[in-house]
Amino acid sequence: QVQLVESGGGLVQPGGSLRLSCTASGHTLSSFNMAWFRQVPGKEREFVASLRRSNGNKYYGDSVKGRFTVSRDNGKNTLYLHMSGLYLEDTAVYYCAAGAGNPTALYLRFASTYDSWGQGTQVTVSS
């Protein structure tokens, strides 16, 4: 497993932007399929975005497509989630996840595909 630490969460107004970071230690982040999920109390963890390790392909949840961008800096061993045009409904705890193997694009959307998770960072969108 790889140790993951998220940062960058906070309070932002609707329509604003925020960048989350996920720094890996113990292993090279580029060796893993990486993903962002989010969760609000009482609801299941929701897929936000993923980045396939083998070819760098990116996938997004329907609710964030066109507004969020996932990227990776191999030199810093860090995964990013650039969020723009934020809605009130984007309020959640955001988690970074890492997994091995070569799952299909469909399975990259499942939380069960990943076996390493960060502690989460709170994003609150409010006026």
Buried (B, 14 or more C-beta within 10 A) or exposed (E): EBEBBBBBBEEBEEEEEBEBBBBBEEBEBBEBBBBBBBBEEEEEBBBBBBBBBEEEEBBBBEBBEEBBBBBBEEEEBBBBBBBBEBEEEBBBBBBBBBBBEEBEEEBBBBBEBBEBBBEBBEBBBEE
